[in-house]
Amino acid sequence: MITIYTTRACPHCLRAKDLLRRKGISFQEVDVTEDRGKREEAEKRYGWMTVPIIVMGDKCIGGVDELYRMERSGELDRYL
C-alpha cells in the first residue's frame, strides 16, 4: 500500500501522483492542505518535512525525487 501526504497547490505532489497513475499503481492520498495537525503528525512520524511524503508499507521513501530515482533504477517496479 502506498500513501502520499499532499497539499493541493504542490507541483511535486502532482508529479508523484501522475507517475503512479501512469504506471497503474494505486495509492491512498491524504490531503493535509487544511489540516496542519495531520501534516505535523506525518512529518514527525516519518521524519520528512516537505510534501509529498510518500510511504510504501510502513516505510517512508521520501518525496518525489526519491520516487523518480526508484523509477529510473527499476526499484519501483521491483518493490511493487
Phi, psi and omega per residue, in radians:
M1 nan 2.290 3.088
I2 -1.896 2.303 3.065
T3 -2.109 2.355 3.117
I4 -2.174 2.091 3.029
Y5 -1.517 2.183 -3.012
T6 -2.350 2.947 2.869
T7 -2.209 2.725 -3.041
R8 -1.141 -0.590 -3.040
A9 -1.639 0.159 -3.030
C10 -1.548 1.970 3.120
P11 -1.164 -0.509 3.119
H12 -1.206 -0.625 3.082
C13 -1.105 -0.760 3.129
L14 -1.085 -0.719 3.118
R15 -1.094 -0.748 -3.135
A16 -1.121 -0.813 -3.139
K17 -1.128 -0.674 3.126
D18 -1.080 -0.789 3.127
L19 -1.045 -0.832 -3.124
L20 -1.109 -0.721 3.108
R21 -1.102 -0.770 3.140
R22 -1.057 -0.566 3.139
K23 -1.501 -0.077 -3.141
G24 1.325 0.439 -3.105
I25 -1.695 2.164 3.140
S26 -1.390 2.649 3.134
F27 -2.663 2.791 3.050
Q28 -1.820 2.221 3.109
E29 -1.761 2.320 3.045
V30 -2.033 1.830 -3.125
D31 -1.419 2.004 -3.106
V32 -1.860 0.325 -3.103
T33 -0.938 -0.830 -3.056
E34 -1.923 0.233 -3.122
D35 -2.217 1.408 -3.093
R36 -1.017 -0.636 3.136
G37 -1.088 -0.756 3.132
K38 -1.155 -0.653 3.110
R39 -1.152 -0.809 3.127
E40 -1.081 -0.648 3.106
E41 -1.098 -0.773 3.118
A42 -1.142 -0.757 3.119
E43 -1.028 -0.771 -3.129
K44 -1.191 -0.772 -3.091
R45 -1.129 -0.742 -3.024
Y46 -1.803 -0.146 3.103
G47 1.246 0.428 -3.134
W48 -2.109 2.210 -2.934
M49 -1.743 -0.031 -3.139
T50 -2.247 2.740 3.032
V51 -1.644 2.595 0.037
P52 -1.362 2.641 2.952
I53 -1.861 1.988 -3.047
I54 -1.866 2.155 -3.074
V55 -2.108 2.210 3.076
M56 -1.976 2.008 -3.010
G57 1.185 -2.057 3.076
D58 -2.011 0.243 -3.106
K59 -1.925 2.228 3.051
C60 -1.387 2.151 3.107
I61 -1.608 -0.188 3.127
G62 2.032 -2.355 -3.087
G63 -2.044 -2.747 -3.043
V64 -1.146 -0.642 3.132
D65 -1.074 -0.726 3.136
E66 -1.173 -0.670 3.111
L67 -1.094 -0.771 3.123
Y68 -1.197 -0.583 3.039
R69 -1.083 -0.744 3.101
M70 -1.080 -0.675 3.122
E71 -1.138 -0.833 -3.116
R72 -1.098 -0.637 -3.102
S73 -1.442 -0.187 -3.075
G74 1.545 -0.106 -3.110
E75 -1.119 -0.587 3.132
L76 -1.070 -0.773 3.112
D77 -1.142 -0.687 3.122
R78 -1.171 -0.685 -3.120
Y79 -1.115 -0.689 -3.073
L80 -1.567 nan nan
